[in-house]
Amino acid sequence: MPKDFPYREVFLRGKPQHERFDDFDAKHPKMPCGKRAKIFAPFDALKGFNEAVAAKEVVYVEPIELGQQDKEELNRRLNILHELTINGRAAKANRVVVTVTYYVPCEDPESFSFGTKGQYKTVTGICWGVDSILFHRIRVGAIYIPIESILFLKSHSDLF
């Protein structure tokens, strides 16, 4: 250590020694080993890189076109749901739980599938309404699903 080192005296004194239950120990208790490990946890040097890699691993598919019979069956089920959820009061009274499988187009402009392919998602929840006239969508929980993107609709109470 050079003689002109500004903190030479402090360094040579060594670690401070404290009594077990003095004022310093009360203000600055020792950190448990479990929490101390967080200090040495790795950090994400390239923010968003892992998410970008994971987004590239998503498998996208082309939309499935429903046949005429499947479309008629889906319309029948939507009409039943529409009658049960005609307004907010009826939707709260009936509380119809449904599972909907629907198509979501790829929204990643960096993907080769952008605009041509997508993926199918499934959501389960209470159907709060079917709007087949104005917006052409169904509301399940807090999610609005376009009717034309629905592949499958199932009720948990054997309504259809």
Secondary structure, 3 states (H helix, E strand, C coil): CCCCCCCHHHHHHCCCCCCCCCHHHHHCCCCCHHHHHHHHCCCCCCCCHHHHHHHHCCCCECCCCCCHHHHHHHHHHHHHHHHHCCCHHHHHHHCCEEEEEEEEECCCCCCCCCCCCEEEEEEEEEEEEEECCCCCEEEECCEEEEHHHEEEEEECCCCC
